[in-house]
């Protein structure tokens, strides 16, 4: 994952998160967290999701173009 790339464009990423997850706390998204797990935890708490569900949703939203793991290794 390219979390560093996401954090460099945090305002854009936070805007997308706010659109998809309307119950997130703006204060929680004001600064880029050091790890995607913190965003997923907040989304899970605010939207009645499991941590696994929230992480998957957040990753799908912020990292929309991903190859399956075996293809990434073969291409790398």
N, CA, C and O atoms as CSV, one atom per row, in Angstrom:
chain,resi,resn,atom,element,x,y,z
A,1,UNK,N,N,0.814,-1.181,0.000
A,1,UNK,CA,C,0.000,0.000,0.000
A,1,UNK,C,C,0.857,1.243,0.000
A,1,UNK,O,O,1.996,1.231,0.466
A,2,UNK,N,N,0.314,2.289,-0.512
A,2,UNK,CA,C,1.049,3.532,-0.591
A,2,UNK,C,C,0.438,4.559,0.372
A,2,UNK,O,O,-0.050,5.608,-0.051
A,3,UNK,N,N,0.472,4.246,1.650
A,3,UNK,CA,C,-0.107,5.138,2.643
A,3,UNK,C,C,0.582,6.502,2.641
A,3,UNK,O,O,-0.063,7.523,2.880
A,4,UNK,N,N,1.870,6.522,2.376
A,4,UNK,CA,C,2.604,7.786,2.323
A,4,UNK,C,C,2.037,8.691,1.236
A,4,UNK,O,O,1.905,9.897,1.441
A,5,UNK,N,N,1.705,8.123,0.093
A,5,UNK,CA,C,1.116,8.899,-1.006
A,5,UNK,C,C,-0.240,9.455,-0.579
A,5,UNK,O,O,-0.565,10.601,-0.890
A,6,UNK,N,N,-1.019,8.663,0.119
A,6,UNK,CA,C,-2.338,9.109,0.588
A,6,UNK,C,C,-2.174,10.251,1.587
A,6,UNK,O,O,-2.907,11.238,1.524
A,7,UNK,N,N,-1.232,10.127,2.496
A,7,UNK,CA,C,-1.076,11.169,3.523
A,7,UNK,C,C,-0.562,12.475,2.924
A,7,UNK,O,O,-0.847,13.544,3.463
A,8,UNK,N,N,0.185,12.416,1.829
A,8,UNK,CA,C,0.643,13.640,1.165
A,8,UNK,C,C,-0.529,14.421,0.577
A,8,UNK,O,O,-0.466,15.646,0.470
A,9,UNK,N,N,-1.584,13.730,0.201
A,9,UNK,CA,C,-2.790,14.342,-0.350
A,9,UNK,C,C,-3.957,14.153,0.619
A,9,UNK,O,O,-5.065,13.809,0.207
A,10,UNK,N,N,-3.701,14.378,1.898
A,10,UNK,CA,C,-4.665,14.031,2.925
A,10,UNK,C,C,-5.991,14.779,2.794
A,10,UNK,O,O,-7.044,14.189,3.036
A,11,UNK,N,N,-5.971,16.046,2.423
A,11,UNK,CA,C,-7.232,16.790,2.305
A,11,UNK,C,C,-8.164,16.140,1.295
A,11,UNK,O,O,-9.371,16.053,1.523
A,12,UNK,N,N,-7.616,15.691,0.196
A,12,UNK,CA,C,-8.418,15.006,-0.814
A,12,UNK,C,C,-8.940,13.669,-0.275
A,12,UNK,O,O,-10.117,13.349,-0.441
A,13,UNK,N,N,-8.073,12.900,0.361
A,13,UNK,CA,C,-8.476,11.603,0.912
A,13,UNK,C,C,-9.531,11.778,2.004
A,13,UNK,O,O,-10.501,11.023,2.058
A,14,UNK,N,N,-9.341,12.770,2.868
A,14,UNK,CA,C,-10.310,13.014,3.947
A,14,UNK,C,C,-11.659,13.416,3.371
A,14,UNK,O,O,-12.700,13.029,3.902
A,15,UNK,N,N,-11.652,14.182,2.296
A,15,UNK,CA,C,-12.912,14.552,1.638
A,15,UNK,C,C,-13.650,13.342,1.106
A,15,UNK,O,O,-14.869,13.241,1.238
A,16,UNK,N,N,-12.915,12.427,0.508
A,16,UNK,CA,C,-13.535,11.190,0.006
A,16,UNK,C,C,-14.096,10.355,1.159
A,16,UNK,O,O,-15.177,9.776,1.053
A,17,UNK,N,N,-13.345,10.304,2.261
A,17,UNK,CA,C,-13.817,9.557,3.432
A,17,UNK,C,C,-15.091,10.174,3.989
A,17,UNK,O,O,-16.019,9.452,4.355
A,18,UNK,N,N,-15.147,11.494,4.056
A,18,UNK,CA,C,-16.346,12.176,4.579
A,18,UNK,C,C,-17.565,11.917,3.701
A,18,UNK,O,O,-18.677,11.765,4.205
A,19,UNK,N,N,-17.354,11.868,2.382
A,19,UNK,CA,C,-18.467,11.584,1.473
A,19,UNK,C,C,-18.987,10.168,1.662
A,19,UNK,O,O,-20.197,9.949,1.717
A,20,UNK,N,N,-18.088,9.219,1.760
A,20,UNK,CA,C,-18.481,7.807,1.859
A,20,UNK,C,C,-18.983,7.439,3.254
A,20,UNK,O,O,-19.887,6.616,3.400
A,21,UNK,N,N,-18.388,8.056,4.277
A,21,UNK,CA,C,-18.733,7.740,5.662
A,21,UNK,C,C,-19.173,9.019,6.370
A,21,UNK,O,O,-18.355,9.672,7.019
A,22,UNK,N,N,-20.428,9.381,6.259
A,22,UNK,CA,C,-20.892,10.678,6.765
A,22,UNK,C,C,-20.826,10.846,8.281
A,22,UNK,O,O,-20.937,11.969,8.771
A,23,UNK,N,N,-20.652,9.779,9.024
A,23,UNK,CA,C,-20.642,9.887,10.488
A,23,UNK,C,C,-19.238,10.029,11.078
A,23,UNK,O,O,-19.083,10.037,12.299
A,24,UNK,N,N,-18.218,10.141,10.230
A,24,UNK,CA,C,-16.874,10.323,10.783
A,24,UNK,C,C,-16.770,11.701,11.414
A,24,UNK,O,O,-17.452,12.642,11.008
A,25,UNK,N,N,-15.921,11.798,12.394
A,25,UNK,CA,C,-15.685,13.049,13.112
A,25,UNK,C,C,-14.638,13.858,12.347
A,25,UNK,O,O,-13.536,13.375,12.087
A,26,UNK,N,N,-14.992,15.085,11.994
A,26,UNK,CA,C,-14.048,15.929,11.250
A,26,UNK,C,C,-12.728,16.105,11.988
A,26,UNK,O,O,-11.667,16.152,11.364
A,27,UNK,N,N,-12.788,16.202,13.295
A,27,UNK,CA,C,-11.559,16.363,14.080
A,27,UNK,C,C,-10.653,15.141,13.933
A,27,UNK,O,O,-9.429,15.273,13.931
A,28,UNK,N,N,-11.240,13.970,13.812
A,28,UNK,CA,C,-10.450,12.748,13.663
A,28,UNK,C,C,-9.750,12.694,12.310
A,28,UNK,O,O,-8.742,12.004,12.157
A,29,UNK,N,N,-10.284,13.422,11.326
A,29,UNK,CA,C,-9.694,13.416,9.991
A,29,UNK,C,C,-8.921,14.696,9.687
A,29,UNK,O,O,-8.479,14.898,8.556
A,30,UNK,N,N,-8.756,15.552,10.676
A,30,UNK,CA,C,-8.086,16.825,10.413
A,30,UNK,C,C,-6.620,16.643,10.024
A,30,UNK,O,O,-6.105,17.393,9.194
A,31,UNK,N,N,-5.959,15.680,10.599
A,31,UNK,CA,C,-4.569,15.358,10.261
A,31,UNK,C,C,-4.481,13.904,9.830
A,31,UNK,O,O,-5.228,13.053,10.313
A,32,UNK,N,N,-3.573,13.637,8.928
A,32,UNK,CA,C,-3.394,12.265,8.450
A,32,UNK,C,C,-2.842,11.389,9.566
A,32,UNK,O,O,-1.803,11.708,10.143
A,33,UNK,N,N,-3.519,10.297,9.876
A,33,UNK,CA,C,-2.989,9.378,10.889
A,33,UNK,C,C,-1.792,8.612,10.341
A,33,UNK,O,O,-1.643,8.474,9.127
A,34,UNK,N,N,-0.941,8.113,11.232
A,34,UNK,CA,C,0.261,7.412,10.776
A,34,UNK,C,C,-0.022,6.077,10.075
A,34,UNK,O,O,0.812,5.589,9.313
A,35,UNK,N,N,-1.195,5.490,10.330
A,35,UNK,CA,C,-1.516,4.188,9.726
A,35,UNK,C,C,-2.973,4.142,9.307
A,35,UNK,O,O,-3.828,4.785,9.916
A,36,UNK,N,N,-3.246,3.380,8.269
A,36,UNK,CA,C,-4.605,3.230,7.765
A,36,UNK,C,C,-5.507,2.563,8.815
A,36,UNK,O,O,-6.719,2.777,8.810
A,37,UNK,N,N,-4.928,1.766,9.706
A,37,UNK,CA,C,-5.723,1.092,10.737
A,37,UNK,C,C,-6.453,2.083,11.641
A,37,UNK,O,O,-7.556,1.796,12.106
A,38,UNK,N,N,-5.859,3.230,11.892
A,38,UNK,CA,C,-6.515,4.235,12.739
A,38,UNK,C,C,-7.760,4.784,12.059
A,38,UNK,O,O,-8.776,5.010,12.716
A,39,UNK,N,N,-7.692,4.997,10.763
A,39,UNK,CA,C,-8.863,5.460,10.012
A,39,UNK,C,C,-9.929,4.371,10.030
A,39,UNK,O,O,-11.103,4.652,10.269
A,40,UNK,N,N,-9.526,3.144,9.779
A,40,UNK,CA,C,-10.468,2.031,9.759
A,40,UNK,C,C,-11.146,1.855,11.115
A,40,UNK,O,O,-12.347,1.595,11.178
A,41,UNK,N,N,-10.387,1.997,12.195
A,41,UNK,CA,C,-10.952,1.866,13.541
A,41,UNK,C,C,-12.023,2.935,13.782
A,41,UNK,O,O,-13.090,2.649,14.324
A,42,UNK,N,N,-11.721,4.163,13.372
A,42,UNK,CA,C,-12.678,5.259,13.550
A,42,UNK,C,C,-13.944,5.018,12.713
A,42,UNK,O,O,-15.058,5.212,13.200
A,43,UNK,N,N,-13.771,4.602,11.474
A,43,UNK,CA,C,-14.912,4.309,10.606
A,43,UNK,C,C,-15.743,3.171,11.194
A,43,UNK,O,O,-16.972,3.244,11.208
A,44,UNK,N,N,-15.090,2.135,11.671
A,44,UNK,CA,C,-15.808,1.000,12.263
A,44,UNK,C,C,-16.642,1.444,13.453
A,44,UNK,O,O,-17.804,1.057,13.578
A,45,UNK,N,N,-16.063,2.248,14.321
A,45,UNK,CA,C,-16.777,2.720,15.510
A,45,UNK,C,C,-17.979,3.582,15.148
A,45,UNK,O,O,-19.036,3.466,15.769
A,46,UNK,N,N,-17.826,4.435,14.160
A,46,UNK,CA,C,-18.878,5.395,13.804
A,46,UNK,C,C,-19.960,4.827,12.892
A,46,UNK,O,O,-21.047,5.396,12.796
A,47,UNK,N,N,-19.677,3.724,12.228
A,47,UNK,CA,C,-20.621,3.194,11.234
A,47,UNK,C,C,-21.050,1.753,11.509
A,47,UNK,O,O,-21.552,1.070,10.616
A,48,UNK,N,N,-20.854,1.299,12.727
A,48,UNK,CA,C,-21.316,-0.028,13.129
A,48,UNK,C,C,-20.813,-1.123,12.187
A,48,UNK,O,O,-21.578,-1.962,11.711
A,49,UNK,N,N,-19.514,-1.088,11.935
A,49,UNK,CA,C,-18.859,-2.099,11.108
A,49,UNK,C,C,-17.816,-2.816,11.941
A,49,UNK,O,O,-17.335,-2.292,12.945
A,50,UNK,N,N,-17.475,-4.021,11.513
A,50,UNK,CA,C,-16.331,-4.679,12.144
A,50,UNK,C,C,-15.068,-3.977,11.650
A,50,UNK,O,O,-15.100,-3.275,10.640
A,51,UNK,N,N,-13.980,-4.165,12.349
A,51,UNK,CA,C,-12.723,-3.566,11.929
A,51,UNK,C,C,-12.316,-4.082,10.552
A,51,UNK,O,O,-11.814,-3.324,9.722
A,52,UNK,N,N,-12.534,-5.364,10.316
A,52,UNK,CA,C,-12.214,-5.951,9.011
A,52,UNK,C,C,-13.050,-5.303,7.904
A,52,UNK,O,O,-12.514,-4.947,6.855
A,53,UNK,N,N,-14.345,-5.151,8.127
A,53,UNK,CA,C,-15.212,-4.528,7.125
A,53,UNK,C,C,-14.793,-3.084,6.853
A,53,UNK,O,O,-14.718,-2.651,5.703
A,54,UNK,N,N,-14.525,-2.359,7.921
A,54,UNK,CA,C,-14.147,-0.957,7.776
A,54,UNK,C,C,-12.822,-0.818,7.045
A,54,UNK,O,O,-12.677,0.035,6.169
A,55,UNK,N,N,-11.863,-1.650,7.403
A,55,UNK,CA,C,-10.559,-1.563,6.736
A,55,UNK,C,C,-10.709,-1.849,5.250
A,55,UNK,O,O,-10.104,-1.167,4.423
A,56,UNK,N,N,-11.501,-2.839,4.908
A,56,UNK,CA,C,-11.719,-3.182,3.494
A,56,UNK,C,C,-12.376,-2.015,2.751
A,56,UNK,O,O,-11.979,-1.675,1.636
A,57,UNK,N,N,-13.378,-1.413,3.379
A,57,UNK,CA,C,-14.068,-0.267,2.769
A,57,UNK,C,C,-13.119,0.911,2.580
A,57,UNK,O,O,-13.106,1.536,1.519
A,58,UNK,N,N,-12.331,1.213,3.596
A,58,UNK,CA,C,-11.385,2.332,3.527
A,58,UNK,C,C,-10.333,2.061,2.458
A,58,UNK,O,O,-10.021,2.946,1.661
A,59,UNK,N,N,-9.791,0.867,2.432
A,59,UNK,CA,C,-8.788,0.533,1.424
A,59,UNK,C,C,-9.369,0.594,0.020
A,59,UNK,O,O,-8.720,1.099,-0.896
A,60,UNK,N,N,-10.580,0.087,-0.161
A,60,UNK,CA,C,-11.209,0.135,-1.483
A,60,UNK,C,C,-11.454,1.569,-1.925
A,60,UNK,O,O,-11.361,1.882,-3.112
A,61,UNK,N,N,-11.765,2.431,-0.983
A,61,UNK,CA,C,-12.009,3.835,-1.306
A,61,UNK,C,C,-10.717,4.581,-1.607
A,61,UNK,O,O,-10.648,5.326,-2.585
A,62,UNK,N,N,-9.703,4.392,-0.791
A,62,UNK,CA,C,-8.470,5.155,-0.932
A,62,UNK,C,C,-7.457,4.536,-1.889
A,62,UNK,O,O,-6.599,5.236,-2.428
A,63,UNK,N,N,-7.555,3.230,-2.099
A,63,UNK,CA,C,-6.635,2.527,-2.996
A,63,UNK,C,C,-7.452,1.795,-4.057
A,63,UNK,O,O,-7.446,0.564,-4.092
A,64,UNK,N,N,-8.158,2.528,-4.924
A,64,UNK,CA,C,-9.100,1.878,-5.839
A,64,UNK,C,C,-8.450,0.986,-6.887
A,64,UNK,O,O,-9.086,0.042,-7.354
A,65,UNK,N,N,-7.227,1.246,-7.265
A,65,UNK,CA,C,-6.577,0.435,-8.292
A,65,UNK,C,C,-5.510,-0.416,-7.629
A,65,UNK,O,O,-4.394,0.035,-7.372
A,66,UNK,N,N,-5.881,-1.651,-7.363
A,66,UNK,CA,C,-4.941,-2.595,-6.740
A,66,UNK,C,C,-5.005,-3.904,-7.491
A,66,UNK,O,O,-6.082,-4.387,-7.838
A,67,UNK,N,N,-3.850,-4.468,-7.738
A,67,UNK,CA,C,-3.797,-5.801,-8.324
A,67,UNK,C,C,-3.874,-6.816,-7.207
A,67,UNK,O,O,-3.423,-6.540,-6.095
A,68,UNK,N,N,-4.433,-7.982,-7.471
A,68,UNK,CA,C,-4.383,-9.033,-6.468
A,68,UNK,C,C,-2.936,-9.332,-6.094
A,68,UNK,O,O,-2.042,-9.215,-6.932
A,69,UNK,N,N,-2.707,-9.706,-4.880
A,69,UNK,CA,C,-1.367,-9.908,-4.320
A,69,UNK,C,C,-0.460,-10.765,-5.216
A,69,UNK,O,O,0.672,-10.348,-5.461
A,70,UNK,N,N,-0.882,-11.934,-5.721
A,70,UNK,CA,C,0.025,-12.735,-6.541
A,70,UNK,C,C,0.449,-12.002,-7.839
A,70,UNK,O,O,1.577,-12.169,-8.301
A,71,UNK,N,N,-0.441,-11.208,-8.408
A,71,UNK,CA,C,-0.091,-10.469,-9.611
A,71,UNK,C,C,0.890,-9.346,-9.332
A,71,UNK,O,O,1.743,-9.045,-10.167
A,72,UNK,N,N,0.780,-8.721,-8.161
A,72,UNK,CA,C,1.710,-7.680,-7.792
A,72,UNK,C,C,3.127,-8.238,-7.698
A,72,UNK,O,O,4.078,-7.629,-8.190
A,73,UNK,N,N,3.257,-9.385,-7.070
A,73,UNK,CA,C,4.579,-9.997,-6.917
A,73,UNK,C,C,5.164,-10.397,-8.266
A,73,UNK,O,O,6.359,-10.225,-8.506
A,74,UNK,N,N,4.315,-10.935,-9.149
A,74,UNK,CA,C,4.787,-11.363,-10.454
A,74,UNK,C,C,5.202,-10.161,-11.310
A,74,UNK,O,O,6.143,-10.244,-12.099
A,75,UNK,N,N,4.489,-9.051,-11.145
A,75,UNK,CA,C,4.801,-7.853,-11.938
A,75,UNK,C,C,5.998,-7.095,-11.384
A,75,UNK,O,O,6.675,-6.372,-12.115
A,76,UNK,N,N,6.259,-7.263,-10.077
A,76,UNK,CA,C,7.303,-6.492,-9.403
A,76,UNK,C,C,8.653,-6.914,-9.764
A,76,UNK,O,O,9.629,-6.349,-9.269
